[in-house]
Structure formats: C-alpha cells, structure tokens
C-alpha cells in the first residue's frame, strides 16, 4: 500500500495572518480501489492551485457562497490529477481530470460529479490546466468568443484587463485581429496590458473622465465590452457602444460590497434599445459540458505551441511545501500563477 | 392610360386637430413603366395603413426620427401592393410587396429598397400584412421567438400587453405552451389581455406593489420578459427573473420623454450576472432579410387558418375616403387596426 500525504487544517482563522502552525502535513496509507462507491473515482493528484479566494475558506465563516474549510479536515481546491480507479461511467483509469474538488492529498476518493475530463489530445503540460487553460481563461473565452462572436477589425473594451480573466481576453481578442482597449487600476497594470498586446490602455483611477478616456482609446466606439466591474464603468461603456454591440457580463466587482446607499444606479440602459445591444450574463461552469470547452482547449493550446499567448506560472514542488506556498500567496510573494506540484504526470501517462 | 388618385397634404398642422380641408384628393394620369429608373418599381396599391404615428408627420416638425410630410406633396406610409413593372433585380411583375414607403396613390413609382416581398405561399388575404402579419406582429415574433427561444412550460411576462406588439406576444407565447403574464395600464386592457388567453394579468397603475403583483402572477419567477416600457417595470422584472432568463428589449416608452432629472435609474442590473440573464436589444427592420421573416409569416398564417390568433381589422373602402379614415383614427373612432382599401388584389393575382 502506497504512502499518502495529506494537508489538514488545525484551526480556522477568522482574522489575521494564518501561519504554518495552522496546518498539519501527515502521511498515512493511501485510499484503495476497494473503498470506491458507485459514482466515485480514486484520483492521484498532480498539481494543486493556490488561489486568493482560499483565504476566505480558512476563516470559518458560514455566510459565503463557498464553504469554509473545517478544522481537523483536509483542505481542498482546484487541481489536476489522474484517475487511478473508477466506479463512475464518466471516467476510466488513466483519464486526466481537473476541477474544484481536489483534496490536498497525494491520492483521494471523490465524487466524479464536478470533475472535468481533460482531452488527451491537448498536448500541453497538465499544470497548464490550472493556469492558462484553467477556469479564469475559459471564462475569458466563453465571454469573448462563444458569446460575443468577435470579428476582425472590431474594437473590444476590457475592464480589469490585467486580471486572471482580463489578460486572456486581451490576448484572445488580439489574436483574432480586434482593436483591444484595456483598463486597470494602476500604472503597472496598464503597462502589463500593453505588454500583452493591447492597442490602448488607461488607468481608470487617474483619468480625468472615464468617458473621454474611452472615446480617446476607441474613437469609433466599442463593438464588444467585456465587463468585470459593473457600476459607473459599465454605465459609461453603454454610452460608447456601437450599434449591434455586445456586452459579456462576467462580473460587477465594484458593486459586490456596495450597500443600498452606495450602490451605483445605471442611467444609460436605454442604449440597449437605441443601439440594439445584447448583454450576456454568464457563469463559466455552465459551459464545461458544451462544445465551447474543447474549442477553448484547442485554440489556446495552439496559441501556446506557437508562443502567441503569455502566462506566467510559479511552481512549488512537494505537497509538504503546500501550506507555505499558500501562505506566501497571501503575502503576495508569488510572481505568476502559483501551483504546487504533488506528483509526476509521467508516472502513468 | 389609367387614372391615378393621389392624396396630397395642403398644409402642415403643427398643433390642433387636422381637418379634411388640410388634404386634397385629386385624379390624374398614372405613372408608366417607361418612367422607371434602375432600382425602381411601379406599384399598384392594394391597402394603406392608418397609424397614430402619422399625426406627428403632419406637424411639419423636423426634429423627429421620422420625416414630416411636406405641404403640396403626397403623404405616404405603410402599405401593401402589387408590382406592375420593375427595373430592380429584387422584384418582378406580379410580386406582392409591403413596406413603409407607400405613397397614398393608386399607383406610384418608388425605390425597390425598403420594400419587402410577401411570400406567395402565405395564403392569407394581403390586407393582413398591415395587421396581424405586419410590423408590430413581426416585432413580437422576433423578440419572443427568434431571440428568447421560449420553451413550453416557461413563464413569460409582457408589459404593454394589450398594445399592437404585446397582444401578439401574448398569443404567440400561449400557442407555444408558456404561462403568460400580461401587464397594462387600464382595467379594460387587462380584460382584453385575459380574453387573448393570458393566464394572469394586472393593471400596473393600480397595484399596490409592482413587485408583489409580479410575484403573485408568477410565483416561480420569470423566464422571459418582453419589455416595452423600461424604467421601474424593467427594474422590478430584473429582480424576478429566473436563472438563465431572457429579456427582449423592444422599447422603453416610459423613458422616452424623461428629462435628466426624471429619468429612472436602474438598480438591479447586477442580477444579469447573478442569474445569468441575457438582454436582447433589437430593431425589427434588421430581421426582414433573415429566415425569421418567413418563419413568422408561416407560423402566424398557420395560426390564422386554424383560428388560433385574434386580431381585429377595421377596413375603409376607397382612397378618396383615406383622409377621413385617418382623421377618424386620431379621434379614436376606429375599432381595430384601421386600413384603407385602394384596389382589388384579385385584379392581377
């Protein structure tokens, strides 16, 4: 029986900085095929993702849309792994899978539901499925390509353009021959957006007028607006849309902490009629089971092979170093997308 | 050479009630085939439409989205006719056509652009193309069917449900097995909506709370909202949409006369993200050249033949009676959709 390393949470941390002492890294015996119930699979973990949202899950809060970790139990998150045994008709031994229900363990048993099979034809390193081929990138693909159907020569505006989603929107749109205008909240981020290939970018916090900044960057108007922020930015964007424009409504982060008093009220929605706009609200999880997912994998894999897309990874080796890797992320010590390598993909592939 | 009757405007009427003396009905010689320039057609008029918006065109105003009539010239509007001669590759002799550029004349020459060919397979009286098969009905079809793709068992909410567009939305949706909720601004209109088959209807002017009225009429929420009014009604509808709901954005009449101060500001747009809603702004003229137009003609023709759609027509005979027919409309003396019969369709069909 093989050894299994597991990362467990010792205590929840409602506030303040978590420390190494809040985690336990222990070894025991691995789960075996015989323990599988119908619909379950035994997964060997290859890579785990360290994400900012996990800080909230360490807090013990019960009022969030994502469940907190429990003291005394293994933590979990996004991961990539190989199916070692299956009691589900959806997966067979050797399949590579990804999803948000990966235990921080070398091997674990989980319900097959919620995991997605990675096409064996992808031809890119499996770690990329937590990075450039991961959920934020697919979000960018669904909003930009699947829903807004961009045409070469059109102009796209992206808010939060340096973020995990935004930077892929910029590069996907640029690759398709669009004029790309990005906005972000610091000069460093604006520079990053330009480095990714955007034709124009501005710092929305320092421009005198959002309306003038958009008009200057896109004198002919906006065909597609990829919205990550909502609020005033969306309102001004509505005013600057061209007839038949499309808006991918990915998020409204400017409004999530707003109170009834501070919430921004939209004034320009009548342009939806006057300019024949379409607004697409969407959630990426609805699209994994559609043809859009393999289209995304194919298109972005191709861009990777031809070096046409930039995405910085930051890999830490060994599950025993997982807690420190996560704590460092909360301190901003990562440079690029941080992942933990748990085992070698080549072992069974 | 055949005789041609033409209705001319004597003077523009900026305000007050127009009278018969403001029009001239005169006979002269008809235009002939030899006068056609490339791209033009010679049309014999069958029916002309009397519409409320024509009052604005009598005013001489120059700031409207639709051009005013000019003193001393024939008036024009929506009509149905037969092509008697063509110098356009889009039409041939005998084609039946409809569109908004019909001169109020027995025969006239016009650019082929802007007119639409009526499929000869429609098998319904040509006058219907100014009524149940006319532009407001096609607007209802595009928003409800083409864009929102309704499924049996879903719930649709329609504002201004007794209007030219709304009453067709109600009947199209009902025929497709949806639960239909209509809203209008008088008890008579509410009764009319129920007579058309709506499952629930309310007077939005007299309900205590719009939110409660919608919740009571649609306890499980709204899958499709067909918006004719915008403003507060749209805002409350957003709140009551179900996940994956669709909004057909046909008009925002409540906001068209709003000033900067009185304009309603939308508070609930974040539901577009949270509920994955799609909002479709559209203008019907974009859809005449798409497959939606023949789908509409086929579906509604079929409903007509099976007596599954109600639409009241009010026909006046003779172009010489056209001015009075129009004046009566402005006084509300019509009962149903008012049209003027100019010549017999059977003559050439």
Interface residues (C-beta under 8 A of the other chain):
Chain A: X230 X234 X249 X250 X251 X252 X255 X263 X265 X266 X267 X269 X270 X271 X272 X273 X274 X275 X276 X277 X278 X279 X280 X281 X282 X283 X286
Chain B: X230 X234 X249 X250 X251 X252 X255 X263 X265 X266 X267 X269 X270 X271 X272 X273 X274 X275 X276 X277 X278 X279 X280 X281 X282 X283 X286
